[in-house]
């Protein structure tokens, strides 16, 4: 492949993965758990400290059980470092998630910051998450 063509493909791939990351947090905050699960490969893995879910099947219900009882959430994924290698890719990004417990009290929240470490696979013309590893670095709470 010509060097400029390869570079252009890499830029398009990275842009597609950035869009996937944006859709990932949008689905969580909009409570679109079915849409969230669809962003993963069939054999995708979601790992959090002490817990993991394997496979797309049941992932929507797993995430809904974890986040569905909060009034609102606000997830950020920033400072993306994406590396593409053919039909596979990796990324590390900063993670900040706020969880509002009550509609009546906007000061009743807890938050977590840390890292999203992800792997991706190309599925046809689209990218999908193969693994998502969530590593907390800090926790905080409202007064």
N, C-alpha and C positions, 0 to 999 in steps of 0.2 A: 504494500500500500504506500502510495506517495506520502511523504512526510507531512505536507500541508493537509491532505485528506485525513490522515490519522489524527492530527491535532484537532481538526474540526470535529471529527467523530467524538473524540474525547471530551471536547467542550459540550457537545450536544448530550452526551451520556451524563456528564456531571450536572448539567442543567436539569435533565430528567430526574436525577436522584435528588436534587434540591427541591424540585416540585413534589416528589414522593415524601420527603421529610416534612414539607409544609402540610401536605394532605394528612399525614400521620397525626400531627397535633390538632389539626382542624377536626378530624373525626373524633378524637378523644373529647375535645371541648364541646362539640355539637352532639355528643352522645350517639354518634353514628357507629356503633360497635360492629355492625355487620360490614360497613364500609371499611372500618379499621382492619378487620380480619382479612378482607379481600386484598389488602396491600401486601400480604405475606405469601410466600410460596406454600404449596400444599404441605411441605415438611418443615415449615418455618418454626422457629423457637423464640419464645419471649422469656427472658430470664431477669428476675429481680432477686435481691438478696434473700436466700432461703426458699425461693419458689421458682418454678418454671412451668411453662405450658408448651407442649410439643404438638405441632400440627395446626393447620388452619381450622380443621374441624373442632368445634367447641371453643375457639378462641374468643369469639364475640361474647359468649356467655361468661367466660372466665374474666374478661376485662370489665364487663358490665357488673359482675359481682364485686369486683374490686373498686370501681369508681362510681357506679350507678347510684349509690346512696348519698353522694354529695350533692348539695344544691347546685353548685357550679364548680368547674375546674378551669384553670388557665395554664396551659403547657407552652413552653418555649423551647425551641431547639435552635441554637445559634452557633456561630463560629465553626461552620462545617469544614472539615478537612476530608475531602473525598479523593480516593485513589481508585482508578479503573484499570482492570487488567482483563481485557477481552470481554467475556460474558459474566465476569464476576467483579465485584467492587467491595470496598470497605469504606467506612467513615467513622470519624469521632466528632462529636459535637457537644457543646455545653447544654445542659439540661436544667431547666427551672420549672417547677410545677407547683401551683398554688391550688389548694383544695378548700373551698368554702363550705362549711358544715351546715349553715342555716341561711334561709332566705331572710330571716328577721334580724340577723346580726352580722354585718359585714366585717366585724373585727374577730369573728369566730372562724379562724382559718389555721391551716398548717401548710408548710411548704417544704420542699426538698430541692436541693441543687446538686448537681454532679455531672455525670457523663452518660451519653448514649454512645455505645460502641456497636456498630452494625455491620453486617455483611449483606450483600445483595447478589441476586442472580437475575440475568436477563431472561425474561419469559416472552418469547416472540419479539415484539418491538418495545415491550414495556419492561421496566425494572420492578422487582419485588423484593421485599425484605426476606432474607433467609434467616438471619439471627438478629435479635435486638437484645443487647445486654445493658441493663440499667444499673449504674454504679453511683449510689448516693455519696456525697462528700460532706454535706451539712443538712441539718433540719432546723426549722424555725416554726414558731407559733405566734398567733395574735395574743394580745394581753389577756 
